[in-house]
């Protein structure tokens, strides 16, 4: 891997002032499934029988036993400001499961992301462009620990609650709008979603890079540069890339000052870079 050349390409790419770049390289583009998500109209909004949460832990539901192995169908309804998402599960034989898995839901990134940890092994759906009033995108990710989580990237401040039901096994997420602030948006490319750091943020001299990707052979390239100087460079392995998105994390050290951070991949065909470039202030 020609890191010195990569750094120069990165510097040239970042001079135009764009904080995020998106590759159009067909080798890294994964089409979003269109047959696995449905919208079902209903006639009522969110009932007020249980409490909604606006930050932190949304809820945890533990199941002593479950036949759910795969996330199969995602459905959504939007009625009177209430957005309902249903996540259906399948057995190892690809039949409808009867008992949902254990789930744990929380807000991340200044309440910009709802993350739902689910105790399953596989998924039919990898990601979905939603574009409702409250939700922009959904990603299904294999964690570094081997299980799955579902990330809903929000478009605005929301309250949330979760529930589960049996026969068929389903996880329900309900969202309602709320007043207040919301954290900055994550950065997206065809093959990388960068959760932290965010564009134009201030970081310490040692900072953590987190996100998920579908880069070639699950290799995620990380480069920190300043003008012609390479401050840090490393390649980390994501948890998946074939079946779905794979979580990755890395610790980066850099000297104080303005810096460019690239997270993405090197093309196996011509060595070009594809991914996300952010400007950061290192203090």
Secondary structure by P-SEA (a helix, b strand, c coil): caaaaaaaaaaaaacccccbbbbcccccccccccccbbbbbbcccccccbbbbcccccbbbbbcccccccccbbbbcccccbbbbbbbbbcccccccccccbbbbbccccccbbbbbbccccccccccccccccccbbbbbbccccbbbbbbbbcccccccccccccccbbbbbbbbbbccccbbbbbcccbbbcccccccccccbbbbbbcccccccbbbbbbbcccccccccccccccccccbbbbbbbbbbccccbbbbbccccccccccbbbbbbbbcc
